Amino acid sequence: MYIIKRFFEKSRLHDVIECLTTAMDAKDSYTSGHSNRVADMSFQIAKAMGIKGSKLETIHLAAHLHDIGKIGIPEEVLNKREKLLPEEWAEIKRHPEIGYNILKKSRYMKEISEIVLHHHERWDGNGYPSGLKETQIPLGSRIIAVADSIDAMTYDRPYRPALSWEECRKEIINNCGIQFDPHIVTTVNDLYGKVPPNLKA
């Protein structure tokens, strides 16, 4: 009976996530592709770290939804090609909290909502929205932070061309222990040569 109940709970959760990602597609096609790639990479990193079962699934689902809060950001700010003004940057920085407030409405997504809320925190405590540091930051959020940055750097954006994987790798290593969890950076470095082709296949 428990297994049947869990099956229906997971099916319901996946249905909700499908609705949310469809809404995200309608808002911003780039965000959709980006979130799928970040989810794939986060899954690979987490698995390489030995994370299994429901914890692995939770991180994977949170990565799919990490940018869902951008639904609440004005399109003229979200798609601006020029450098953002301070007030526009402040608007963008609201998206983790907007995402959290959307996801926490579901009792099935409490842990996912917390991971989404903190995916822009930094290892040194200089991130947002809460200024958490080191292991105060949920592990899933720390993994997504690295995957999110890698994808953002290695794909063209309106304001700059993509970096090569080697350039990106150097940036990640340079920010080890500053922006990123050192253990996760080590895992990503160990996956070097294997992760990017999988993601871009």
ZIVENFEN-V66594 format. One record per run of one state. SS is the DSSP state (a for helix, b for strand, c for the rest). FROM is the first residue (numbers start at 1). TO is the last residue. If there is no record, write none. Layout:
SS;FROM;TO / SS;FROM;TO
//
This chain:
c;1;1 / a;2;27 / c;28;28 / a;29;48 / c;49;52 / a;53;64 / c;65;67 / a;68;72 / c;73;74 / a;75;78 / c;79;85 / a;86;92 / c;93;94 / a;95;103 / c;104;106 / a;107;117 / c;118;133 / a;134;136 / c;137;138 / a;139;154 / c;155;156 / b;157;157 / c;158;159 / b;160;160 / c;161;164 / a;165;174 / c;175;175 / b;176;176 / c;177;179 / b;180;180 / c;181;181 / a;182;190 / c;191;194 / a;195;200 / c;201;201
//
